[in-house]
């Protein structure tokens, strides 16, 4: 649907369907978060602002240097629990992770730059009980389907698998940390 926006020009509105996954795991927020963060590389945000000055080869090398063992890097970590605790006066553990891989993102944004609205990805981790968490995220392939691009769809489907593998590995590591000596739970 196209309409005139206030002031400048044409405005369009697009309705699309997203798919949200909510997964419960019997691990603590602290153990899962520590395991997840170990699996994520770290993005140097200052270096990102300067990357346009680099050659393509140097830019690729710089971006690759940020990536962790499962192909993702942490862009930002937001402590929603801290805000909730301050406002409600009750301790809450809830964290949003903004993570991704700029080299994978460019494989989508080169076909449609608007895909950049959805990469990096987001993952929300909330304590839902004693040693229990809820992990929530939007499935990349469903979110990216709105662009109707076979090239973007193929990359987004690979992201679906990578995100699932990241979560599974973080849970596995978190679980092994919480097992008492001798392996009994």
Secondary structure, DSSP 4 states (H G I P E B T S, - for coil): -EEEPSSSSEEE-------EEEEEESS-HHHHHHHHHHHSEE--HHHHHHGGGS-HHHHHHHHHTT--TTS-EEEEEEEHHHHHHHHHSS---EEEEEEE-HHHHHHHHTT-GGGGGS-SEEEEEEEEETTEEEEEEE-HHHHHGGG--HHHHHHHHHHHHHHHHHHHHHHHHHHHHHSPTTS--
